[in-house]
Each structure stands twice: as structure tokens, then as C-alpha cells.
């Protein structure tokens, strides 16, 4: 994952924005990004509960407009 994607995830977490994260394995996760002190992964609150995603597994992200 490049620095720009990591920065976008951090901004989305600070703003508590809804995002969709596409992973390298083809899966996607939709939820609200959460601020975390973990330098290796991001926490996303989904309707099923919190999911921890390693930054290295993220291919791309999209912010969902309200």
C-alpha cells in the first residue's frame, strides 16, 4: 500500500466517514473507518462488527457519499 492510500484511510477515520476498502484478494469491506494507534492495520466498523485490516492487504479505497 502506498502512503497516499494510508493517508486517505487516516483522514477517513478522523472524519468517521463511510468507506469501501478493496483488498488484494478481491474482497471488499464497507464500514466506518476508526482511529487506531496500531501502525500496521486499520479498524473498520462494519454492520457485522469491527474488522482489523492490515494496510499491506489494501488495494484501494473509496469514500461513500452520504
N, C-alpha and C positions, 0 to 999 in steps of 0.2 A: 504494500500500500504506500502510495506516495504521501508526502507531507500535506499536500493540498486536501486530499480526502480526509486525513486525520484532523486537520484544522476544521473542515466543514462539519465533521461529526461533533467536535468540541463546541462549535458555535451553536449547532442544533441542540445540544444538551443544555447549554446555558440558557437558551431561549425556550427550552422544553417544547420543541417542535416535533410534530409527527414526521417520521421519515420511513423510507423503504430502503433497506440495505440488500444489495445483491451480493451473494457470496461466490467465491471462485468455483465451488462445486455445483453452481446453478440454482441453489436455494435462494429464497428471498424472505426477509423478515420485516414486518411492518409494526411500528410501535413508536413510542416516545423515547427519545434518547435521554439518558440521565447522566448527570455529572458524576464522575468517579475519580478516585485518586489512583486507580490502577493504570500504570503506564502501558500495559500490554493489551488491554481489551476495553471495549465499551459495553455499557449495560443498556439494554433496550427493554422498556416495559411494554409487553405485548398483551393482548387480551387473555392469553393463557398464563401470563405471569412474566417475571423478569428473565431475560436471556442475556448471558455474557458472551460476547463475540470478540474473538481475538482480532486485532487490527489487521494482522497479516492475512486473514481469511476474507477480507472485504475487497470486492472488485470495484463496486461503485455504490453511490447513494443518491437518493432523490429526496427532496423535502416535499411534503404533501401540503398543498394549499388548503386552507380552511374554507 
